């Protein structure tokens, strides 16, 4: 492993091509979803399917579930070729994926199961509140969904994430790193349940690490690809960045911001449903046949607000970078870690300004590297 990596020009050339293709596929994906939802409304399929399903059961809970299965199932089939190309063929073409086809299919099926369960719960909540509070449903739904998201954040490390990856505590061969990271977090007054590695290498060559969970489920997780390719100093700066989010209270800040966005989005959806009911001849906002209207409004709202949420995220990510530099006093290791991430993850380190503005939740890696190189907060650490 080289001690002072530099950005690989050939990797950066490939990264830019990969990013361009991914952006185009994102546009195609959005277009397919929008056309699909509009077709169901304009061609009368939505009302027709609802009427057909109502012949099997008049129970509103079951009707919502059956409609979601039909609407979502057909969309999955329509979008399957694009998903296969975008998520399987493309990463293999750029030599980032290590996953066999059968494992990819298994992940898709598990993801479908988890998504159907969680999405079904959310959909049933929204329609139950729509039926109970037709005028103020958006307010109550927002409160319930926010509480639900906090609960998921707490349970994800112990219930959801193990479905897709194997997590194990770092062994004695990494004891020095465990002790170093534990001291780093304890010094900041942040308790963690342990330091774990997970098997990223069975899917990808990319590296990643995170601080997951809330309260009693909070833990440090390190991809085995990170452990294999990064030095202890580099890993410490990466985790100091994650700690920065905790110290800077970014989690409650983002919960408040997301709550406000969710509330505004659901309010706009309530207006859209009223408009859509009249335009497409539906029985009311609680009519499950209006689901495509809800999806169109929320999808468009998400696109419009994406630059705002990304700007907020980049600001907090930059603050976390500053915390990592000030805490570790090891700017060289931080710059080295960001450089390795660019090379290993095939990330475009210097995207066009408009791309970063619209699509990036983190500052461009070139900016993060330059920030570290310009850091003058004190003497650098040693390994």
C-alpha positions as CSV (number, residue, x, y, z in Angstrom):
1,X,0.0,0.0,0.0
2,X,1.5,3.3,-1.0
3,X,2.0,5.8,1.8
4,X,1.1,9.0,0.0
5,X,-1.5,8.3,-2.6
6,X,-2.2,10.8,-5.4
7,X,-5.3,11.1,-7.6
8,X,-5.0,8.5,-10.4
9,X,-5.6,10.4,-13.8
10,X,-6.8,7.2,-15.5
11,X,-9.2,6.4,-12.6
12,X,-10.5,10.0,-12.6
13,X,-11.2,9.7,-16.4
14,X,-13.2,6.5,-15.8
15,X,-14.9,8.1,-12.8
16,X,-16.1,11.0,-14.9
17,X,-17.5,8.7,-17.5
18,X,-19.1,6.5,-14.9
19,X,-20.7,9.6,-13.3
20,X,-22.0,10.8,-16.7
21,X,-23.7,7.5,-17.5
22,X,-25.2,7.3,-14.0
23,X,-26.7,10.8,-14.3
24,X,-28.3,9.9,-17.6
25,X,-29.7,6.7,-16.2
26,X,-31.1,8.7,-13.3
27,X,-32.9,10.9,-15.7
28,X,-34.3,7.9,-17.6
29,X,-35.4,6.3,-14.4
30,X,-37.3,9.5,-13.4
31,X,-38.9,9.8,-16.8
32,X,-40.1,6.1,-16.7
33,X,-41.6,6.6,-13.2
34,X,-43.3,9.9,-14.2
35,X,-44.7,8.5,-17.5
36,X,-45.8,5.3,-15.7
37,X,-47.8,7.2,-13.1
38,X,-49.3,9.6,-15.6
39,X,-50.4,6.7,-17.8
40,X,-52.3,5.1,-15.0
41,X,-54.2,8.3,-14.5
42,X,-54.7,9.6,-18.0
43,X,-55.7,6.1,-19.5
44,X,-58.0,5.4,-16.6
45,X,-56.1,2.3,-15.5
46,X,-55.9,3.5,-11.8
47,X,-59.7,3.8,-11.4
48,X,-60.2,0.6,-13.3
49,X,-57.8,-1.5,-11.2
50,X,-59.3,0.0,-8.0
51,X,-62.8,-1.0,-9.1
52,X,-61.7,-4.5,-10.1
53,X,-59.9,-5.0,-6.8
54,X,-62.9,-3.7,-4.8
55,X,-64.8,-6.7,-6.2
56,X,-62.5,-8.9,-4.1
57,X,-62.7,-6.9,-0.9
58,X,-64.3,-3.7,0.3
59,X,-62.0,-3.5,3.3
60,X,-60.0,-0.3,2.8
61,X,-56.8,-1.7,4.4
62,X,-56.8,-4.7,2.1
63,X,-57.7,-2.6,-0.9
64,X,-54.7,-0.3,-0.3
65,X,-52.4,-3.3,0.0
66,X,-53.8,-5.0,-3.2
67,X,-53.6,-1.8,-5.2
68,X,-50.0,-1.3,-4.1
69,X,-49.0,-4.8,-5.1
70,X,-50.5,-4.4,-8.6
71,X,-49.3,-0.9,-9.2
72,X,-45.8,-1.5,-7.7
73,X,-45.4,-5.0,-9.2
74,X,-46.0,-3.8,-12.7
75,X,-43.6,-0.9,-12.3
76,X,-40.9,-3.3,-11.0
77,X,-41.3,-5.4,-14.1
78,X,-41.2,-2.3,-16.4
79,X,-38.1,-0.9,-14.7
80,X,-36.3,-4.2,-14.3
81,X,-34.1,-3.9,-17.4
82,X,-32.9,-0.5,-16.4
83,X,-32.3,-1.7,-12.8
84,X,-30.3,-4.7,-14.1
85,X,-28.1,-2.5,-16.3
86,X,-27.7,0.3,-13.7
87,X,-27.1,-1.8,-10.6
88,X,-25.4,-4.9,-12.0
89,X,-24.0,-4.5,-15.5
90,X,-22.6,-1.0,-15.2
91,X,-20.6,-1.5,-12.0
92,X,-19.1,-4.7,-13.5
93,X,-18.3,-2.9,-16.7
94,X,-16.3,-0.3,-14.7
95,X,-14.8,-3.1,-12.5
96,X,-16.3,-1.9,-9.3
97,X,-18.6,-4.7,-8.5
98,X,-17.4,-8.1,-7.3
99,X,-20.9,-9.6,-6.9
100,X,-22.1,-12.7,-8.8
101,X,-25.4,-12.5,-10.6
102,X,-27.1,-14.9,-8.2
103,X,-26.1,-12.8,-5.2
104,X,-27.4,-9.7,-6.9
105,X,-30.7,-11.3,-7.5
106,X,-30.8,-12.4,-3.9
107,X,-30.2,-8.8,-2.7
108,X,-32.9,-7.6,-5.0
109,X,-35.4,-10.1,-3.5
110,X,-34.4,-9.2,0.0
111,X,-34.6,-5.5,-0.8
112,X,-38.0,-6.0,-2.4
113,X,-39.2,-7.8,0.8
114,X,-37.9,-5.1,3.1
115,X,-39.2,-2.3,0.9
116,X,-42.6,-3.9,0.5
117,X,-42.9,-4.3,4.3
118,X,-41.8,-0.8,5.2
119,X,-43.4,0.9,2.2
120,X,-46.6,-1.0,2.9
121,X,-46.6,0.2,6.5
122,X,-46.1,3.8,5.4
123,X,-48.8,3.6,2.7
124,X,-51.3,2.1,5.1
125,X,-50.5,4.9,7.7
126,X,-51.0,7.6,5.1
127,X,-54.4,6.2,3.9
128,X,-55.6,5.5,7.4
129,X,-55.0,9.1,8.4
130,X,-56.5,10.3,5.1
131,X,-59.7,8.4,5.9
132,X,-59.8,9.6,9.5
133,X,-58.7,13.2,9.0
134,X,-59.5,14.2,5.4
135,X,-58.7,17.9,6.0
136,X,-55.6,17.7,8.2
137,X,-54.3,14.3,7.3
138,X,-51.0,15.8,6.0
139,X,-50.1,17.1,9.5
140,X,-50.8,13.9,11.3
141,X,-49.1,11.8,8.7
142,X,-46.0,13.9,8.9
143,X,-45.8,13.5,12.7
144,X,-46.3,9.7,12.5
145,X,-43.7,9.3,9.6
146,X,-41.1,11.4,11.5
147,X,-41.5,9.2,14.6
148,X,-41.3,6.1,12.4
149,X,-38.1,7.3,10.7
150,X,-36.5,7.9,14.1
151,X,-37.5,4.4,15.2
152,X,-36.0,2.9,12.0
153,X,-32.7,4.8,12.5
154,X,-32.5,3.2,16.0
155,X,-33.4,-0.4,14.9
156,X,-31.6,-0.5,11.5
157,X,-28.2,-1.6,12.8
158,X,-29.7,-4.6,14.6
159,X,-32.6,-5.5,12.4
160,X,-32.2,-4.3,8.8
161,X,-28.5,-4.0,8.0
162,X,-27.6,-7.6,9.1
163,X,-30.0,-8.8,6.4
164,X,-27.6,-7.6,3.7
165,X,-24.2,-7.8,5.4
166,X,-22.4,-9.8,7.9
167,X,-21.2,-7.8,10.9
168,X,-18.6,-8.9,13.4
169,X,-16.6,-7.2,16.1
170,X,-13.0,-6.4,15.1
171,X,-10.7,-9.1,16.3
172,X,-7.5,-8.9,18.2
173,X,-5.5,-8.2,15.0
174,X,-7.2,-4.8,15.0
175,X,-7.1,-4.2,18.7
176,X,-4.9,-1.1,18.4
177,X,-7.4,0.4,16.0
178,X,-10.3,-0.4,18.2
179,X,-8.6,1.2,21.2
180,X,-7.7,4.3,19.1
181,X,-11.3,4.7,17.9
182,X,-12.8,4.0,21.3
183,X,-10.6,6.7,22.9
184,X,-11.5,9.2,20.1
185,X,-15.2,8.7,20.8
186,X,-14.9,8.6,24.6
187,X,-12.9,11.9,24.5
188,X,-15.9,13.5,22.8
189,X,-18.3,12.1,25.3
190,X,-19.9,9.7,22.7
191,X,-20.6,6.2,23.7
192,X,-20.6,3.4,21.1
193,X,-21.6,-0.3,21.5
194,X,-18.5,-1.5,19.7
195,X,-16.4,-1.4,16.5
196,X,-17.6,-3.8,13.8
197,X,-16.4,-4.7,10.3
198,X,-18.8,-5.8,7.5
199,X,-18.2,-7.7,4.3
200,X,-18.4,-5.0,1.6
201,X,-15.9,-6.9,-0.5
202,X,-18.4,-9.6,-1.5
203,X,-20.3,-6.9,-3.4
204,X,-17.9,-4.1,-4.3
205,X,-14.3,-2.8,-4.4
206,X,-15.5,0.5,-2.9
207,X,-14.7,1.4,0.7
208,X,-17.0,3.0,3.4
209,X,-17.4,3.4,7.1
210,X,-20.2,4.9,9.3
211,X,-21.5,5.6,12.7
212,X,-24.9,3.9,12.8
213,X,-27.8,3.7,15.2
214,X,-29.0,5.9,18.0
215,X,-28.5,5.6,21.8
216,X,-28.0,1.9,22.8
217,X,-27.6,0.8,19.1
218,X,-25.0,3.3,18.1
219,X,-21.9,1.5,16.7
220,X,-18.9,2.1,14.5
221,X,-18.9,0.0,11.3
222,X,-16.0,-0.3,8.9
223,X,-16.1,-2.0,5.5
224,X,-13.5,-4.8,5.1
225,X,-12.4,-2.9,2.0
226,X,-11.6,0.1,4.1
227,X,-9.7,-2.0,6.7
228,X,-7.7,-3.8,3.9
229,X,-6.6,-0.6,2.0
230,X,-6.5,2.3,4.5
231,X,-3.9,3.0,7.2
232,X,-5.0,3.3,10.9
233,X,-4.3,7.1,10.7
234,X,-6.6,7.4,7.6
235,X,-9.3,5.3,9.2
236,X,-9.1,7.5,12.4
237,X,-9.7,10.7,10.4
238,X,-12.6,9.1,8.5
239,X,-14.3,8.1,11.8
240,X,-13.4,11.5,13.3
241,X,-15.5,13.0,10.5
242,X,-18.4,10.7,11.4
243,X,-17.9,11.7,15.1
244,X,-18.1,15.3,14.0
245,X,-21.7,14.8,12.9
246,X,-22.5,13.6,16.4
247,X,-20.6,16.4,18.2
248,X,-22.1,19.1,15.9
249,X,-25.6,17.8,16.6
250,X,-26.2,17.1,12.9
251,X,-28.6,14.3,13.6
252,X,-31.2,16.4,15.4
253,X,-30.6,19.2,12.9
254,X,-31.2,17.0,10.0
255,X,-34.3,15.5,11.7
256,X,-35.8,18.9,12.1
257,X,-34.9,19.9,8.5
258,X,-36.3,16.7,7.1
259,X,-39.4,17.0,9.3
260,X,-40.1,20.5,7.9
261,X,-39.6,19.3,4.3
262,X,-41.8,16.3,4.9
263,X,-44.5,18.5,6.4
264,X,-44.4,20.9,3.4
265,X,-44.3,18.0,0.9
266,X,-47.4,16.3,2.4
267,X,-49.2,19.7,2.5
268,X,-48.5,20.1,-1.2
269,X,-49.6,16.5,-1.8
270,X,-52.9,17.3,-0.1
271,X,-53.4,20.2,-2.6
272,X,-52.4,17.9,-5.4
273,X,-54.8,15.2,-4.4
274,X,-57.7,17.7,-4.4
275,X,-56.8,18.8,-7.8
276,X,-56.2,15.3,-9.1
277,X,-59.5,14.0,-7.8
278,X,-61.5,16.5,-9.9
279,X,-59.3,16.2,-13.0
280,X,-59.3,12.4,-13.2
281,X,-62.8,11.8,-11.8
282,X,-61.8,10.0,-8.6
283,X,-64.0,9.6,-5.6
284,X,-61.9,11.6,-3.1
285,X,-58.4,12.1,-1.7
286,X,-58.6,8.9,0.2
287,X,-59.4,7.0,-3.0
288,X,-56.4,4.6,-3.5
289,X,-56.7,5.2,-7.2
290,X,-55.3,8.7,-6.5
291,X,-52.0,7.1,-5.4
292,X,-50.2,8.0,-8.7
293,X,-51.1,11.7,-8.1
294,X,-49.6,11.5,-4.6
295,X,-46.4,9.9,-6.1
296,X,-46.1,12.5,-8.9
297,X,-46.5,15.4,-6.4
298,X,-44.0,14.0,-3.9
299,X,-41.5,13.0,-6.7
300,X,-41.6,16.5,-8.2
301,X,-41.3,18.1,-4.8
302,X,-38.3,15.9,-4.1
303,X,-36.6,17.0,-7.3
304,X,-37.2,20.7,-6.6
305,X,-36.0,20.5,-3.0
306,X,-33.0,18.3,-3.7
307,X,-30.5,21.1,-4.3
308,X,-31.6,22.7,-1.0
309,X,-31.2,19.5,1.0
310,X,-27.9,18.8,-0.7
311,X,-26.7,22.3,0.1
312,X,-27.6,21.8,3.8
313,X,-25.9,18.4,3.8
314,X,-22.7,19.7,2.2
315,X,-22.5,22.5,4.8
316,X,-22.7,19.9,7.6
317,X,-20.3,17.6,5.9
318,X,-17.8,20.4,5.6
319,X,-18.2,21.2,9.4
320,X,-17.6,17.5,10.1
321,X,-14.4,17.6,8.0
322,X,-13.2,20.7,10.0
323,X,-13.9,18.8,13.2
324,X,-11.9,15.8,12.0
325,X,-9.0,17.9,11.1
326,X,-9.1,19.9,14.4
327,X,-9.5,16.7,16.5
328,X,-6.9,14.5,14.9
329,X,-4.4,17.2,13.9
330,X,-3.5,14.9,11.1
331,X,-4.3,16.8,7.9
332,X,-2.0,14.6,5.8
333,X,-3.9,11.4,6.8
334,X,-7.2,13.1,6.1
335,X,-6.1,14.2,2.6
336,X,-4.7,10.8,2.0
337,X,-8.0,9.1,3.0
338,X,-10.0,11.3,0.7
339,X,-7.6,10.6,-2.2
340,X,-7.9,6.8,-1.6
341,X,-11.6,7.1,-1.5
342,X,-11.6,8.9,-4.9
343,X,-9.3,6.2,-6.4
344,X,-10.9,3.2,-4.8
345,X,-14.6,4.2,-5.1
346,X,-14.2,5.5,-8.7
347,X,-15.5,8.8,-7.5
348,X,-15.3,12.0,-9.6
349,X,-13.1,14.2,-7.4
350,X,-13.7,17.4,-9.3
351,X,-17.2,17.4,-10.8
352,X,-18.7,20.3,-12.8
353,X,-20.1,23.0,-10.5
354,X,-23.7,22.4,-11.5
355,X,-23.4,18.7,-10.8
356,X,-22.1,19.4,-7.3
357,X,-24.8,22.0,-6.7
358,X,-27.7,19.8,-7.8
359,X,-26.6,16.2,-6.9
360,X,-23.8,16.1,-4.3
361,X,-24.6,15.6,-0.7
362,X,-20.9,16.0,0.2
363,X,-18.4,18.6,-1.0
364,X,-16.4,17.4,-4.0
365,X,-13.4,15.3,-2.9
366,X,-11.0,17.7,-4.5
367,X,-12.3,20.5,-2.2
368,X,-12.0,18.2,0.9
369,X,-8.5,17.4,-0.1
370,X,-7.6,21.0,-0.6
371,X,-9.2,21.9,2.8
372,X,-6.9,19.4,4.5
373,X,-3.9,20.6,2.6
374,X,-4.6,24.2,3.7
375,X,-5.3,23.2,7.3
376,X,-3.1,25.1,9.8
377,X,-4.6,23.9,13.1
378,X,-1.5,22.4,14.6
379,X,1.1,19.7,14.3
380,X,0.1,16.6,12.3
381,X,-0.2,13.3,14.0
382,X,1.9,10.2,13.3
383,X,1.0,6.6,12.9
